[in-house]
Amino acid sequence: MEIVSRTENKLLNRVEIDFKWSHKGSKTPSKKEVMDLVKTLEPGSNPDFIVVKNCKTRYGQALTTGQALIYESADAMTVEPDYIHERHKGFRSGNATEESSEVSEDGGE
């Protein structure tokens, strides 16, 4: 994997990494493989706070490009839309973006 650009976005409390992954002779990398490699490239990052977006593999080329976003906290991840959280739910240990299950019910008539 080659990092094309690395930007620290202090306003959104995240690191933005644009990458290229040449996978000649092997299959297209899965989102989990990309997340694991990003975790090793960015020491100290929590895998629960990594979001991989815009992965594209061009037809006939063994090259995948994409973007990885490494957030500092679950609170910082709230800027991501709900469908992104749903896509990454299978890769999380459960610490990221736990929705509060507290429901206030009005008792009475």
Secondary structure, 3 states (H helix, E strand, C coil): CEEEEEEEECCCCEEEEEEEEECCCCCCCCHHHHHHHHHHHCCCCCHHHEEEEEEEECCCCCEEEEEEEEECCCCHHHHCCHHHHHHHHHHCCCCCCCCCCCCCCCCCC
